[in-house]
């Protein structure tokens, strides 16, 4: 059956309460998502970037391990990973290959290494972005890890974890209308639903401002040196969007408008019940370097 496009009336009805809340950086007050709220772990390390911007892989690995430990409430890194994955899993690591700001290979490898440490067989782990619909590992996957860099985005407002799954549909442009408000629907599709065990938003050098398709300008990229990790993609995206918003205010003296507001985050909560978008219901656990963390 052909998917019914969201009409303008549907969109406005579903997001009427979102617009004002987004302007305030408050998310949506909603009963959707987890009733007890959500957790997002923010880990930052001043030494993760070497002089010149190269990523120190060992530091990034440690940041990821600390995030997973805090998230799962474990005092041992491997125990924490084993609480998420088992040896029999087939795991697709959904990355992002946009050339200006891709998921760092160091992050892809850090995730892959821990999956192998858990005991997942090497042939049952794969990293991919475009082509996931025909990738043999993703086709038989029992679990997914979602990782991408944090940045502003022409169609969605924010390049987010929720948006990172747009390659799981044959025609991604179908999800561009209305500020990509319908992205949450992708997470309900049979080949995606319920598989995502971990979400890693890479905020080492986020882009906090941009206008126009495929916009990239190093003036609006800064060394935040962090990652935001959680099992709730909506909560992690809400925290990421707030970091970018507060950076725009710090830089411009105002929340300078983007091409669109990131309404898809609230829609993922309100309409698709994928998680928590309201910042007041998200517990942000900070680990490591806290200077100018913004949130």
Secondary structure, 3 states (H helix, E strand, C coil): CCCCCCCHHHHHHHHHHHHHHHHCCCCCCCCCCCCCCEEEEEEECCCCECCCCCECHHHHHHHHHHHHHHHHCCCCHHHHHHHHCCCCCCEEEECCCCCCCCCCHHHHHHHHHHHHHHCCCHHHEEEECCCHHHCHHHHCCCEEEEEEEEEEECCCEEECCCHHHHHHCCCHHHHCHHHHHHHHHHHHCCCCCCCEEEEEEEEEEEECCCCCCCCCCHHHECCCCEEEEECCHHHHHHHHHHHHHHHHHHHHCCCCCCCCCCHHHHHHHHCCCCCCCCHHHEEEEEEECCCCCCC
